[in-house]
Amino acid sequence: MNSRDWTLEDSYRATHLMHLDVGDSAQVYAAFLVYMDLTEVRKWKEVVGVSCPELQAVLLEAREKEGEAAQMIFPLPSHRSIKHREYETFTLHLCSDWLKHSDRTEFFSVNR
């Protein structure tokens, strides 16, 4: 990330992610860092935090470019791991839940 001053908008973003109340402050912080990278460095569009109570995590939904399919990103702090079976379970659950409430195309990735 470039070295710029912390802004009021950055504070709002961090506060919004914290208020999703997932109970894991390290994961929320990881989500905030990924959020900042996607919006400020990579210039992704429509980046929003989504609470996932089943995983006790904040997921990020974003589009790399306008008009492209939305992607769901699961930011993990470096000390947290996820087993392949857990990943399959949550992607199946989230995929069906996500598609029920939208017309989005699903794509899941794990960032570390």
Backbone bond lengths (Angstrom), bond angles and torsions (degrees), N, CA, C in turn:
res aa  C-N    CA-C-N  psi(-1)  N-CA   C-N-CA  omega(-1)  CA-C   N-CA-C  phi
1 M - - - 1.447 - - 1.526 107.89 -
2 N 1.315 116.01 143.82 1.453 118.50 179.88 1.527 110.14 -72.11
3 S 1.318 115.50 162.59 1.466 118.90 -177.61 1.527 109.32 -92.03
4 R 1.300 115.72 93.36 1.453 121.45 177.16 1.514 107.70 -123.41
5 D 1.317 116.14 166.11 1.457 119.99 -179.61 1.523 111.32 -73.47
6 W 1.311 115.73 147.21 1.466 123.40 174.63 1.525 107.12 -65.11
7 T 1.320 117.78 132.39 1.463 121.09 -177.56 1.521 110.94 -112.86
8 L 1.316 115.62 169.52 1.457 121.63 176.45 1.529 110.34 -61.84
9 E 1.329 116.32 -36.90 1.469 120.24 178.34 1.533 110.79 -63.55
10 D 1.332 117.88 -39.63 1.465 121.18 176.72 1.521 110.60 -61.57
11 S 1.328 115.98 -41.48 1.457 120.77 178.60 1.524 110.43 -62.69
12 Y 1.335 116.78 -41.37 1.463 121.02 178.03 1.528 110.47 -62.35
13 R 1.325 117.15 -43.18 1.468 121.24 179.82 1.526 110.85 -60.28
14 A 1.321 116.11 -47.17 1.466 120.30 -179.40 1.523 110.51 -63.31
15 T 1.324 117.06 -43.70 1.467 121.31 179.60 1.520 111.01 -62.59
16 H 1.320 117.01 -42.34 1.469 121.10 178.75 1.532 110.73 -59.73
17 L 1.319 117.51 -46.25 1.468 120.49 -179.97 1.528 110.96 -64.52
18 M 1.347 117.10 -39.18 1.465 119.91 179.22 1.522 111.35 -65.33
19 H 1.324 117.33 -34.20 1.465 120.92 -178.78 1.522 113.22 -75.28
20 L 1.323 117.77 -5.96 1.461 119.67 174.68 1.524 110.03 -71.19
21 D 1.337 116.43 -12.19 1.466 124.03 168.88 1.523 114.19 50.54
22 V 1.332 115.57 65.02 1.465 119.44 178.54 1.529 112.32 -98.46
23 G 1.319 117.83 -8.59 1.457 120.61 174.19 1.517 116.08 87.73
24 D 1.324 119.07 -5.77 1.460 121.66 -179.80 1.524 107.85 -120.32
25 S 1.325 116.30 95.22 1.462 119.99 -174.69 1.527 112.20 -64.10
26 A 1.333 118.17 -32.07 1.470 120.57 178.18 1.526 110.58 -65.38
27 Q 1.323 116.89 -39.08 1.465 120.18 179.46 1.525 110.19 -70.29
28 V 1.328 117.59 -38.11 1.465 120.88 177.68 1.526 109.54 -63.89
29 Y 1.326 117.31 -40.70 1.464 121.25 177.68 1.526 110.22 -63.50
30 A 1.333 117.24 -42.82 1.468 120.96 176.75 1.526 110.02 -60.67
31 A 1.330 116.71 -41.79 1.466 120.64 178.52 1.529 110.53 -62.22
32 F 1.337 116.61 -40.26 1.460 120.11 178.82 1.530 111.12 -64.11
33 L 1.332 117.06 -43.39 1.469 120.01 179.08 1.524 111.43 -62.64
34 V 1.330 116.53 -42.63 1.468 120.19 178.01 1.528 109.58 -66.12
35 Y 1.334 116.89 -40.81 1.468 121.95 176.97 1.531 110.20 -55.92
36 M 1.326 116.34 -49.03 1.463 120.74 -179.35 1.525 110.95 -63.22
37 D 1.325 117.08 -41.77 1.464 120.51 178.61 1.531 110.55 -61.69
38 L 1.322 116.31 -45.98 1.467 119.77 -178.64 1.526 112.14 -64.49
39 T 1.340 117.07 -42.31 1.465 119.69 -175.30 1.525 113.02 -82.34
40 E 1.329 117.74 -41.86 1.463 120.69 -172.70 1.524 114.03 -91.39
41 V 1.320 117.60 -34.82 1.459 120.63 -175.69 1.527 110.83 -97.51
42 R 1.311 115.76 -51.77 1.467 120.18 -175.99 1.525 113.54 -86.97
43 K 1.337 116.85 -13.54 1.473 123.34 177.20 1.528 113.21 60.61
44 W 1.347 116.41 38.73 1.465 120.42 175.49 1.516 109.18 -69.59
45 K 1.308 116.09 160.82 1.466 122.78 -176.26 1.526 110.71 -107.41
46 E 1.320 115.62 153.34 1.462 122.91 171.94 1.533 112.92 51.06
47 V 1.313 116.84 48.46 1.466 121.37 179.61 1.527 108.30 -85.17
48 V 1.327 116.78 120.33 1.465 121.30 179.71 1.524 110.07 -134.98
49 G 1.322 115.25 147.23 1.461 121.36 175.40 1.516 110.05 -85.93
50 V 1.326 115.91 138.61 1.461 122.47 -179.53 1.524 108.09 -129.13
51 S 1.321 116.73 126.91 1.463 120.93 177.93 1.526 109.97 -76.39
52 C 1.333 115.83 136.55 1.463 121.25 175.96 1.529 107.62 -125.83
53 P 1.342 117.68 92.88 1.465 120.94 -177.32 1.531 113.42 -60.03
54 E 1.326 117.66 -33.86 1.469 120.41 -179.29 1.523 111.85 -61.13
55 L 1.320 116.89 -35.76 1.466 121.53 179.59 1.520 112.05 -98.25
56 Q 1.316 117.41 -5.84 1.461 123.03 -171.72 1.525 108.93 49.11
57 A 1.341 114.20 55.85 1.459 120.42 -174.92 1.522 110.77 -146.56
58 V 1.329 113.76 159.14 1.453 121.43 170.55 1.522 106.58 -100.67
59 L 1.310 116.21 122.94 1.456 121.93 175.01 1.519 107.48 -101.84
60 L 1.305 116.58 157.21 1.454 120.79 176.96 1.519 109.08 -115.73
61 E 1.311 115.38 132.59 1.463 121.25 174.48 1.519 106.47 -108.62
62 A 1.334 117.10 131.97 1.462 119.79 -175.59 1.522 111.01 -157.05
63 R 1.316 114.12 163.11 1.467 121.45 173.90 1.524 107.40 -120.44
64 E 1.333 115.88 130.41 1.459 118.96 179.62 1.528 110.29 -63.98
65 K 1.330 115.80 -40.05 1.464 121.60 176.87 1.517 108.29 -139.44
66 E 1.318 116.40 155.20 1.468 119.84 177.87 1.519 109.70 -58.63
67 G 1.329 114.88 137.92 1.453 120.30 178.61 1.515 114.86 87.24
68 E 1.338 117.44 -13.59 1.462 120.23 178.32 1.520 109.96 -82.46
69 A 1.320 115.34 165.36 1.465 121.17 178.74 1.526 110.08 -64.01
70 A 1.320 115.82 145.02 1.464 120.95 176.18 1.521 109.28 -70.21
71 Q 1.325 115.38 146.89 1.457 121.87 177.23 1.522 108.38 -119.67
72 M 1.322 116.79 144.77 1.458 121.91 176.61 1.527 106.91 -108.09
73 I 1.322 116.43 126.69 1.458 122.68 -176.05 1.519 108.68 -118.40
74 F 1.325 116.04 134.68 1.463 122.52 179.77 1.524 107.92 -112.19
75 P 1.343 118.14 91.81 1.463 120.57 179.86 1.531 110.81 -71.73
76 L 1.304 116.48 132.16 1.462 121.48 177.88 1.517 110.08 -119.79
77 P 1.336 117.81 137.54 1.463 119.40 171.47 1.526 108.65 -68.20
78 S 1.307 116.84 157.65 1.467 120.58 -173.58 1.525 113.72 -61.86
79 H 1.329 118.61 -26.20 1.465 120.54 -178.14 1.527 112.93 -84.01
80 R 1.312 117.47 -9.87 1.471 120.21 -176.56 1.526 110.40 -101.24
81 S 1.307 115.36 134.10 1.460 119.29 177.21 1.521 108.79 -118.52
82 I 1.302 115.05 165.34 1.454 120.28 178.09 1.527 107.74 -137.28
83 K 1.304 115.50 134.27 1.462 120.75 179.89 1.523 109.42 -80.14
84 H 1.325 115.07 153.46 1.461 120.56 -178.61 1.528 111.17 -56.38
85 R 1.313 117.66 -42.38 1.471 121.07 -179.12 1.536 110.75 -64.40
86 E 1.340 116.83 -40.11 1.468 120.09 176.98 1.527 110.41 -62.44
87 Y 1.324 115.57 -41.93 1.463 120.79 179.07 1.528 110.45 -61.32
88 E 1.323 117.00 -45.86 1.468 120.79 178.53 1.525 111.06 -60.94
89 T 1.331 116.17 -44.42 1.464 120.39 -178.64 1.519 111.13 -61.35
90 F 1.339 117.26 -48.79 1.455 117.89 -177.06 1.522 111.94 -71.41
91 T 1.330 118.90 -32.77 1.464 118.33 178.28 1.520 110.87 -67.39
92 L 1.325 117.27 -39.56 1.463 119.41 177.57 1.523 110.63 -64.60
93 H 1.326 116.22 -44.68 1.464 120.74 179.54 1.525 110.87 -63.93
94 L 1.329 116.20 -50.52 1.456 120.16 -177.53 1.514 111.98 -66.38
95 C 1.310 115.43 -39.54 1.453 119.76 -179.00 1.525 109.92 -59.30
96 S 1.309 117.49 -47.77 1.463 119.80 -178.70 1.528 110.70 -68.22
97 D 1.337 117.64 -41.23 1.462 121.21 179.44 1.524 111.09 -66.57
98 W 1.319 116.42 -43.18 1.460 122.89 -178.11 1.522 110.24 -63.08
99 L 1.320 116.65 -45.38 1.459 120.45 -178.06 1.522 112.39 -71.47
100 K 1.334 117.62 -27.15 1.467 120.73 177.14 1.523 111.18 -61.99
101 H 1.329 115.70 -34.45 1.460 120.77 -173.17 1.521 113.96 -101.42
102 S 1.330 117.47 8.13 1.460 118.01 -178.74 1.519 110.65 -160.71
103 D 1.319 113.94 178.45 1.455 120.21 175.28 1.527 110.27 -108.64
104 R 1.327 116.70 23.57 1.456 122.02 -175.58 1.524 112.26 -77.29
105 T 1.307 115.26 155.79 1.457 122.15 172.34 1.516 106.98 -93.46
106 E 1.302 117.22 135.87 1.451 119.95 -175.10 1.522 112.31 -89.28
107 F 1.308 114.74 144.18 1.452 122.40 171.44 1.516 105.94 -157.71
108 F 1.297 116.80 126.49 1.457 120.69 -177.47 1.515 109.34 -117.47
109 S 1.317 116.23 141.33 1.454 120.24 175.04 1.518 108.47 -143.72
110 V 1.305 115.86 155.01 1.457 121.30 178.00 1.512 107.32 -112.62
111 N 1.328 116.87 126.10 1.462 122.21 177.32 1.508 109.05 -106.05
112 R 1.298 116.33 138.43 1.468 121.54 175.99 1.495 109.57 -126.77
